[in-house]
Amino acid sequence: MVIRRITLELVGSVPGQHRALVVATEPGVVAGSSLVNATELTESAGEWRLLRSEGERVEEGEALVEVTGGAWEIAVAGDHVLGVLGVAGGLARRAIELCDAAPIGLDIACGAWKKWPAAMKPVLRAALDVAGVTHRLVDGEFVYIDKNIVRLLGGVAPAVQRGVALGHGPVAVQVDGVIEARAAVAAGCGIVMVDTGSLADLAAVHDALTADGVRGSVRLAFGGGVTATTLPGARDAGADIVDIGRSILDAPLWDLRLEVVE
């Protein structure tokens, strides 16, 4: 079956060069601008010129990108130029809101990029960079041991010991409560990750490590369904770091439109 390209039939014979603008229909922030590139497309989409810088705030009605080209090129651009900026801008806006809601002293991380398709990972990373959210639990070299690795290595203590032996920075390990947290610290971990989503579990681990006199030697991280309303309670319960996933990943698109102006 031959698939007709109706838009091409409509505008393919329109003469001359035209100009269109990508315009914000609501306030937002520019993210992912380095990924906006017409030259990587399989067919010509005109010339694209960024009008705003990465991380710049944009108000409703303001333009982000100028597109120039023939009528068909403008139509092709409409299928491509909005997506990255809309997705990344929406993610960045949500991440910024969460950072603004975080109490002083609480670091925000988003390790959930691992759950996204490979093609989307650069978009998320660009958004996190604009928001100032680290892609990983901590900056720099470290060894992260999740629950599955713990099981494969026979428990928290042997898993942490194996991680320490790698000599690749502090070891972070997921635990489900006080017993595992104490075993992890005794084995030499530097970051205890309470990944249950329970503030009660977090507080219990914090209190136990404080009572043991070791709380000052480790950082305490928390994850599992964290939202903006969770952040103050997480800090009060002892968290130094929160790992936020779905609350960032399910952010709505930044609404943009392509408007032909000439």
N, C-alpha and C positions, 0 to 999 in steps of 0.2 A: 504494500500500500504506500502510495506517495503521500508524504505529509506536507501539506501546504504551509508556507510561512506567511500567514495572513498579514502581519504587520509589515513585512517586506513588500508585499503586493500593494499595501495601502500607501506607503511613503517612499518606496524605492525610487520613484521617478520625480520626487520633489527636488527641485534644483537648489543650488546655493549652499552656503555654509550657515550654520545656526549656532546659537549659544544657549546653554541651559545651566541652571544652578542647582546644586544640592542644598536644600534649605531645611533648617530645623523647624518643626512644628511645635516644639516645646523646648524649654531650657535643657541644656545637657553639657557634656564635656567630650572633647575630641579624644578618641583612643583608636589605635590600630591604623593610624594614617600612613605608616610606612608600608602597610600591606595593600594600600590602594594603588594599583598599578595597571593601567590599561594595556601595557605592552605584553602582558603575560596571557592575554585572552587569545582564543583561536581565531577570532575575526575582529576587524577594526571597530573600535568603539570611540573614535575621535581622540582628541587631546584632553587630558585631565590636568587641572592645575589646583593644587591645594591652596585654600585661602586662609586656613587656620592652622595653628601649630598643635602638636601633640600636647595634651593636657590642658588646652585652652578652654575656658568656659564660653559657651555660646548661648545666646538668648533666642527666644522664639522669633522666627522670621529672618534670622541672620543666615548668611550663606557659608558653606564649608568648602565646596568644590565647584570649580567652573569647568564645564564640558563644552568643547567646541568641535564641530564636525558637520558632516552631511546629515540629512534627516534620518537615514537608516542607522548611521553611527550613533546618533543621539538615542535612538530607540534601543540599540544594543547596550549602550551605557546604562540605560535605565534598569537593565536586568542584572547589573553587576556593581555599580558604584555605591549603591545604598547599603548593601548587606553587611560588609565588614564594619563600616562606621556605625551602623545601627546596632549590631550585636555587641561590638566592643564598647560603644558608648553606653549602652544599657548596663552592661556588666560593671563598667568603671563607676557609673553613677551609684549603683547599689553598693559596691565595695566602699566607696567614699562615705556613704551614709552609715555603713557599719563601723567604719573607723571613727567617724564623728561620734557615734553612740558609745564607743568603748571608753571605759574609765581610764584615767591616767595610770600608766604602768602596765597596762595589758596590751601585749603584742597580738596582732592579727595575722594569721597565715591562711593560705588556701591551697592545700595539697590535693584537692579534688580534681585538679586538671587531668590527673591520670585517668579519670572516668570519661573524659571527652574523646571524641574521635580525633585521630592524629591530625587531620586537616584543620581542625578547629583549635588545636592547642595554641598556635601562635596568636590567635585572636584573644583568647583568654589571658595569656601571658601579657600581652600589650595592655589589656584593661587593668590587670593587677598592678603593673608597673605605674600606670597613671595614678592609681589610687594609693600607691605606697604600701601595697600588701605583698608580702613575700610569697613566692611560689612554693616554698618548702617550709618545714616547721621552724627552722632557724637558718640564718645565713651562714655561709662557709661550709667546710667539710664536716660531715657527720654521718653516722650509720643509723639508719632507721630500720627497726625490727617490728613488723606488725604481728598480729595474732597468728597468722598462718605460718610465718617463719618460726615463731615461738614453738608452735606445735611440731613443726618439722625437725626442730633442733632439740626437742625433748624437754622443753620447759623454759621458764623465764631465765633462771640462773645460767644454764649452759648457753642459751642464746646470747645473753649479754656478754658472757665471757668470750664467746666466739667473735662478737662484734668488737670488743675491746682489743682482742688480739690482732685485728686488722690494722690497727694504728692509723685510722682514717678520721680521727676526731672523736668528739663525744658520741656515746651511744644513746639513742632514744628508743624506748621500748613501750609498746602498748601493754597496759595492765588492766585487770578488771576489778581491782580492789586492793585492800591493805596488805594482804599476804603476799601477793605478787609484787606490789610496790616495794615492800621491804626486801624481798629476795633480789629484785632488780638493783636496788641501791647497794646492797651487800656485795653484789657481783661487779659493781663498778660503773653502773650506768650514770649518765650525766643529765638525762631528761626522762622524766616519768610521764607517760602519756595515758591519762585516764580517758579511755575512748568509749565509755558506756553511755554517755549522754545524761548521766545522773549527777546532779550537783551534790547530792548526799554522798555518793561515792567519792567525788572530788574532795569534799570537806573532810571525809574520814581519812583519806590518804594524806592530805595536808596535815591534819592533826597528829596522825601516827608518826609521820616523818619528823614533825616538830618535836614530839615527845621523845623520839629516838636521838634528837640532837643532830640530825643530818639534813634537815630541810634547807639550810643555807648552802649546802654543797650541790644541790640539784635544782634544775628548773622543773616546774610542774606545768604540764600542758593538758588541755581538755578539748574533747571533740565529741560529736554525735548530736546532730539536730540543733546546733547552735543558731540562735536568731539574735536580733538586736535586743530583744527583751531579756535574753539569757545573760548578756555580757556583764551587767553589774553584779549579778549573783555569782557568776563564775569568778570574778575578781575577788568578791567577798569570801568565797570558798577556798581561795588560795591560788588560783591559776595565774601563771605568769604569761602564758600563751594560750590562745584559742585557735583551733583549726576549724575554719568555716567552709562548708561545702555547698549544700543545696541553696542556702540563703543567698549566695552569690550567683550560683549557676542558673537559678530559675528567674533571674532578673528579666523584666520586660524589655523589649527592644526600645532603643531611643528612636522615636518616630521622626523620620525624615522624608522629604519628597523631592523629586526631580522636576523642576519647573523650567519649561522653555521660555526664554525671555526675548530672543531675537530669531 
